Amino acid sequence: MEGAAKKSARRITTVDLGEIKDAALAVVDGKVVYAGPERKLPRGLKSQLKHTEDLGGATVLPALVECHSHLLFAGNRAAEFERRNRGESYQEIAKSGGGILGTVLPTRKVTEAELARGAQQRVERFIQQGVTTIEIKSGYGLTNEDELKMLRAMKRLSRARVVPTFLGAHAIPREYQGDAEAWINELISKTLPLVDREGLACRVDIFVEEGYFNKELARKYLKAAREYGFDLVLHADQLTHSGGADLAIELGARSADHLLCISGKEVKALAKSDVTCVLLPSSDLYMNCPYPPARALIDNGARVALATDFNPGSAPSQDTALVGVLARVLMKMTLPEVIAAYTIGAAHALGLADQLGSLSLGKRGDFIVLAGGVEELFLEIGHQPVVSVYREGQRLI
C-alpha cells in the first residue's frame, strides 16, 4: 500500500533431516546399500555383511565435510591476533610483511615430509570431531617448486579423505610485488601444466580482493584453469566488494567462499545459480568483520555450506562446533540448516554430492555416531558429541 509501511513475516526455509527411528544402516564395499527401518532390512543382505554392530539406539548422521581449510603450513602467526586487536587491519598487517606472506617463508624452509607430519596431526583433530573429508589448499609456497611441494605433501596424508586445491593465486609473492599479472602469467604458463601433469589437484582457487587479484586477472586465470579441467573456486568479496561472487556465477564455479560484502542483487543471483555459498564465520570472528548474509541467502534459495577456514593467521581454530554456534547465534541459521551446510552443502561445494553428505544408497558409507541426540551438535564450543567415526564403513575412532 503506497505511503504506508508494510510489515511481513520473515520466510524461514526448513530442512528435513530425514529422521528414521529403529533404523539399520548397511555398508558393503564402502558404499551404503541400505538405510531404513531395521524391520525392512532384506534377509539376503544380512548374509553379505562381514561385520554387524548394535549401536544401542544411538543417533547416526552423515560424517561432516570440511570444505575450506588451509591446514598445510609451517610456523605460526599468533602475534597477528594481538595486532588486529590493537586496531591494525588485515591489509596493514599484510603490507608490513605479515598475513599470507608471513607464512610463506617458514613453509618454504621445511621439507615435504615435515609439512605432512604437521598436517596429519591437524587431520586427526578434524576426525575426532566427525570429519572424514577435508579440503586442503596450497598457497603458502608461492613458487612453482614450493606449491608443488605442498600438493605432494597432501598425498602423504591418511585416514581422512583429502580434496586438494591449488591456490597458487593466494597472494602476490615478494618476488613479483607490484606485478600481479606477471605472477598470474607464470601460474598459467608453468604451474598449472605441472599440477595437471602430476594430477596433484582437482580444483583451482584464487583470492579475488583489493591488493591481491582483481576480477579481470581472476577471470583470465580461472578460464585457463578450466581449460585443464580443474573445478573453479573463489575467495570472493571477503574484505571489499571485489566482484568475486559475480565472477563465480559467470564462470560456473563450484563455490564462492566468504561472501561478506555482497549486495541483495548478488544474493538473488547466487540463489538462482548452482554456485555453493561457503560461509566461514570463524574467520569473521577472528577478523572482527560483519558476518555474511546467511539468512538472506537461504531464504532466497541459495545453497549454503559451512567450514572452518582453518589457517595460521585469520582463522586459527579447527573447532567445527564454534563454526556452528556462530552460524546459529550470529547468522540466524537453524540447527537443521547448520547440519545440512556441514554435510550435503559442503559436499556440493566440493563437487562430491553424489558420493558424500547424506546416507543415501550408493554413496560412501561415511557416518558418525553421537552421544545423545542431534540437538547436542553445534552447541558447546570446543566439543562435538561424537562417539565414533566411520569412513566407508571402517571405524576411524
Order of alpha helices (4+ residues) and beta strands (2+ residues): beta-beta-alpha-beta-beta-alpha-alpha-alpha-alpha-beta-alpha-beta-alpha-alpha-beta-alpha-beta-alpha-beta-alpha-beta-alpha-alpha-beta-alpha-alpha-alpha-beta-beta-beta
